[in-house]
Amino acid sequence: MPSGAERSGVVVLAGGTGGAKLARGMLDVVGPERLSVIANTGDDIEIYGAHVSPDPDLISFWLADLIDERGWGLAGDTFRVMDGLRALGVDVWFNLGDRDLAWCMERARMQREGMRPTEALRALCEQIDVGARVLPACDTPLRTIIDGAGLQEFMIRRGGQGPVREVRFEQQGEPQATPEVLDALAGASCVIVGPSNPVISIWPILKAIGEPLSRQQAPIVLVSPVVGGKIVKGPTAAFLDTFNHPLSAAGVLAFYEQVAPGLIDGVLTDEELPGELPCLRAETLMDTPDARAQVAERTLAFAESLTSQRPGAGPRAQ
């Protein structure tokens, strides 16, 4: 186990756009050598002969400055394959750009030939010069099921509309953190829970790495996904409502206390947070590169202020 002086890494737990934006800001602040992003794989889907891993890929494209302005996929991508499938009468409900599809087909090939998902993603990231580590939370399938449907079907075919009655996971055995994830956590000076949907983006990660996180001595800081009383993108409100929590930083924190008691050491939010948990109130909108870097800097400074509370501390509540 590295000593406190040796733990200089920064770990971000991330799902969709909010977590990816924070990771991109963090890249500007700490550089690629110190940054590891542990990504949600509950959204993964096998389709068109490809293995699509939306959140790890979104994060990778953000870190490479290749994200399209629509918020997903590769900038300037074409959709000729999808157009061709439609011309053949295929029900194309899941849209992938041509280069995005090639990326996901190459992942499927590498995994068929024996690579773990973590290894395949690392090889893909090398091709687009991503220097930071983008790590699937686990290498075994862990799928998020919403009201009986896979997450992508729920979000795209059903429009991601609530009310949501049930969230559960389909998994092969008990998901385990990968060696790469364990190494990143062992070298972390702080762990940042990104401003992603807490239910469908971060909870799957916690299902895989909750046990090593419970032993984490570095501070774990939550960046609230609620900005100005709203969600910038996605159906977070509907999912929080499923668990009877309001759309607020307090509601997000209450969800984490429900599924991982004692995990969070402090919260960065733009609203008042009742209770005794340390809180830094600050602007959290990340709509420009400068804003992303500023949120990253504030988060790191806040985590550093909490560091004295963790060294030598016992396990977190289970």
C-alpha positions in Angstrom: 0.0 0.0 0.0 1.6 3.3 -1.0 2.2 5.8 1.8 0.4 9.1 2.0 3.4 10.8 0.3 3.2 8.3 -2.6 -0.5 8.7 -3.2 -0.7 11.4 -5.8 -3.2 10.0 -8.2 -6.7 11.5 -8.7 -9.5 9.0 -9.3 -12.8 10.1 -10.9 -15.9 7.9 -10.9 -17.8 8.8 -14.0 -20.8 7.8 -16.1 -22.2 10.1 -18.7 -21.6 13.7 -19.7 -21.3 15.3 -16.3 -18.6 12.9 -15.1 -16.8 13.1 -18.5 -16.7 16.9 -18.4 -15.3 16.8 -14.9 -12.7 14.3 -16.0 -11.7 16.6 -18.9 -11.3 19.5 -16.6 -9.3 17.3 -14.2 -7.0 16.4 -17.1 -6.1 20.1 -17.6 -5.4 20.5 -13.9 -3.4 17.3 -12.9 -2.2 16.0 -16.2 -2.7 12.5 -17.7 -0.1 10.7 -15.5 -2.1 11.4 -12.3 -5.6 10.9 -13.7 -7.6 7.6 -13.6 -11.3 7.5 -14.5 -13.3 4.5 -13.4 -16.2 4.2 -15.8 -19.7 2.7 -15.6 -20.3 -0.3 -17.9 -23.9 -0.9 -16.9 -25.0 0.8 -20.2 -23.0 -1.7 -22.4 -24.8 -3.4 -25.3 -23.9 -5.9 -28.0 -25.4 -4.8 -31.3 -24.5 -4.8 -35.0 -21.7 -7.3 -34.3 -20.0 -4.8 -32.0 -19.6 -4.3 -28.3 -20.7 -0.8 -27.4 -19.5 0.6 -24.1 -21.1 4.1 -24.1 -19.7 5.6 -20.9 -16.1 4.5 -21.2 -16.1 5.6 -24.8 -17.7 8.9 -24.1 -15.1 9.6 -21.4 -12.3 8.6 -23.8 -13.6 10.8 -26.6 -13.8 13.8 -24.2 -10.3 13.2 -22.9 -9.0 13.1 -26.5 -11.0 16.2 -27.5 -12.8 14.2 -30.1 -16.3 14.4 -28.7 -19.0 15.5 -31.2 -20.9 18.7 -30.4 -24.1 16.7 -30.1 -22.6 15.3 -26.8 -21.8 11.7 -27.9 -19.8 9.9 -30.6 -16.8 11.2 -32.5 -16.7 14.6 -34.0 -17.6 14.8 -37.7 -18.6 11.1 -37.9 -20.8 9.9 -40.7 -23.7 7.5 -40.5 -23.6 5.6 -43.8 -23.7 2.2 -42.2 -26.8 3.1 -40.3 -28.3 4.5 -43.5 -27.4 1.3 -45.3 -29.0 -0.9 -42.6 -32.2 1.1 -42.7 -32.3 0.7 -46.5 -32.2 -3.1 -45.9 -35.2 -2.8 -43.6 -33.3 -3.1 -40.3 -34.9 -1.4 -37.3 -32.1 1.0 -36.5 -33.1 2.2 -33.0 -29.5 2.6 -31.7 -27.5 5.0 -33.8 -23.7 4.7 -34.2 -21.5 6.7 -36.4 -19.2 4.9 -38.8 -16.0 5.5 -37.0 -17.7 4.8 -33.6 -19.0 1.5 -35.0 -15.5 0.6 -36.2 -14.1 1.4 -32.7 -16.8 -0.9 -31.1 -16.3 -3.7 -33.6 -12.6 -3.7 -32.9 -13.3 -3.9 -29.2 -15.5 -7.0 -29.9 -12.7 -8.6 -32.0 -10.1 -8.0 -29.3 -12.4 -9.4 -26.6 -13.2 -12.5 -28.7 -9.5 -13.1 -29.0 -9.1 -13.1 -25.3 -8.4 -9.5 -24.2 -10.2 -8.3 -21.1 -12.4 -5.2 -21.6 -9.9 -3.2 -19.7 -7.1 -4.3 -22.0 -9.2 -3.7 -25.1 -10.1 -0.2 -24.0 -6.5 0.6 -23.3 -5.5 -0.5 -26.8 -8.2 1.7 -28.3 -7.3 4.7 -26.2 -3.7 4.4 -27.3 -4.9 4.9 -30.9 -6.4 8.4 -30.0 -3.6 9.4 -27.7 -5.5 9.3 -24.4 -2.8 9.4 -21.8 -5.0 9.1 -18.7 -6.3 5.8 -17.6 -9.9 5.1 -18.5 -10.9 1.9 -16.6 -14.0 -0.1 -16.8 -15.2 -0.7 -13.2 -15.2 -4.5 -13.8 -14.4 -6.9 -16.7 -17.4 -9.1 -16.2 -20.8 -8.2 -17.6 -22.9 -6.0 -15.3 -26.0 -4.7 -17.0 -28.5 -2.2 -15.6 -32.1 -3.1 -16.1 -34.9 -0.5 -16.0 -38.5 -1.8 -15.6 -37.5 -5.0 -17.3 -35.6 -3.4 -20.2 -31.9 -2.9 -20.9 -30.8 0.6 -20.1 -30.2 1.6 -23.8 -33.6 0.3 -24.8 -35.2 2.3 -21.9 -33.3 5.5 -22.7 -33.7 5.4 -26.5 -36.8 3.3 -27.4 -38.8 4.5 -24.4 -37.3 8.0 -24.4 -36.0 7.7 -20.8 -39.2 8.9 -19.4 -40.5 8.2 -15.9 -42.0 7.1 -13.7 -39.4 4.4 -13.1 -40.6 1.5 -11.0 -37.6 -0.7 -10.7 -33.8 -0.6 -11.2 -31.9 -3.8 -10.9 -28.7 -5.4 -12.3 -28.0 -8.5 -14.3 -24.5 -9.8 -13.6 -22.3 -12.9 -14.0 -21.4 -13.8 -10.5 -20.3 -11.1 -8.1 -18.6 -8.2 -10.0 -15.0 -7.6 -8.9 -12.8 -4.5 -9.3 -10.1 -5.1 -11.8 -6.4 -5.1 -10.9 -6.1 -1.8 -12.7 -8.9 -0.3 -10.6 -7.4 -1.5 -7.4 -4.0 -0.1 -8.4 -5.6 3.3 -9.2 -7.4 3.4 -5.8 -4.2 2.3 -4.0 -2.4 5.3 -5.4 -5.2 7.9 -5.0 -4.8 11.1 -3.0 -8.6 11.5 -3.5 -11.6 9.9 -5.1 -14.1 12.1 -6.8 -17.7 10.9 -7.4 -18.5 12.7 -10.6 -21.7 14.6 -11.3 -23.3 11.8 -13.2 -26.7 10.2 -12.7 -26.3 8.6 -9.2 -28.6 5.7 -9.9 -27.7 4.5 -13.4 -24.2 5.9 -13.8 -22.5 5.7 -10.4 -24.4 2.9 -8.6 -23.3 0.2 -11.1 -19.7 1.3 -10.4 -20.3 1.0 -6.6 -21.7 -2.5 -7.2 -18.3 -3.5 -8.7 -15.9 -1.6 -6.5 -17.8 -0.8 -3.3 -15.7 -3.2 -1.2 -12.3 -1.6 -2.0 -13.8 1.8 -1.8 -15.0 1.0 1.8 -11.3 0.6 2.7 -10.2 3.8 1.0 -8.4 6.2 3.3 -8.1 9.1 0.8 -11.1 11.4 1.0 -14.1 10.7 -1.3 -15.8 13.9 -2.5 -19.1 14.1 -4.3 -19.7 16.7 -7.0 -23.4 17.2 -7.1 -25.1 16.7 -10.6 -27.8 19.2 -9.6 -26.9 22.6 -11.1 -29.1 25.6 -10.3 -31.8 23.2 -9.0 -31.9 21.3 -12.3 -30.1 18.6 -14.2 -28.2 19.8 -17.2 -28.8 16.5 -19.1 -30.6 13.3 -18.5 -33.4 11.8 -16.3 -31.8 12.0 -12.9 -35.0 13.4 -11.3 -37.1 10.3 -12.4 -34.5 7.9 -11.0 -34.2 9.7 -7.7 -38.0 9.8 -7.4 -38.0 6.0 -7.6 -36.0 5.9 -4.3 -38.1 8.7 -2.8 -35.3 11.3 -2.9 -35.8 14.9 -4.1 -33.9 16.5 -6.9 -31.3 18.3 -4.8 -27.8 17.8 -3.6 -29.3 16.5 -0.3 -31.4 14.0 -2.3 -28.4 12.8 -4.2 -26.4 12.4 -1.0 -29.4 10.6 0.6 -29.3 8.1 -2.3 -25.6 7.4 -1.8 -26.2 7.0 1.9 -28.9 4.4 1.1 -26.7 2.3 -1.2 -23.2 3.0 0.3 -23.5 4.3 3.8 -20.6 6.4 5.0 -19.0 6.6 1.6 -19.0 10.3 1.0 -16.7 12.6 3.0 -17.7 15.9 1.5 -19.9 17.5 -1.1 -19.2 20.2 -3.7 -22.5 21.8 -4.6 -24.0 25.2 -5.6 -26.8 25.0 -3.0 -27.1 24.9 0.8 -26.6 21.4 2.2 -28.3 20.6 5.6 -26.5 18.4 8.0 -23.0 18.1 9.4 -21.2 16.6 6.3 -18.5 19.0 5.1 -19.7 21.0 2.1 -18.1 23.5 -0.3 -20.6 25.7 -1.9 -19.4 26.8 -5.4 -20.4 27.2 -9.0 -20.6 23.7 -10.6 -21.7 24.5 -14.2 -19.1 23.1 -16.7 -20.1 24.7 -20.0 -16.6 25.8 -21.0 -13.1 24.5 -20.7 -12.2 27.2 -18.2 -15.3 26.3 -16.1 -14.4 22.6 -16.2 -10.9 23.3 -15.0 -12.2 25.6 -12.2 -14.6 23.0 -10.9 -11.8 20.5 -11.0 -9.5 22.8 -9.1 -12.1 23.6 -6.4 -12.8 19.9 -6.0 -9.1 19.0 -5.5 -8.6 21.9 -3.0 -11.7 20.7 -1.1 -10.5 17.1 -1.1 -7.1 18.3 0.2 -8.8 20.1 3.1 -10.5 16.8 4.0 -7.3 14.7 3.9 -6.5 15.1 7.5 -9.7 13.4 8.4 -8.8 10.1 6.6 -5.2 9.0 7.4 -5.3 6.1 9.8 -9.1 6.0 9.7 -10.9 2.7 9.9 -13.2 1.2 7.3 -16.1 3.2 6.2 -19.6 2.2 7.2 -21.1 -0.7 5.3 
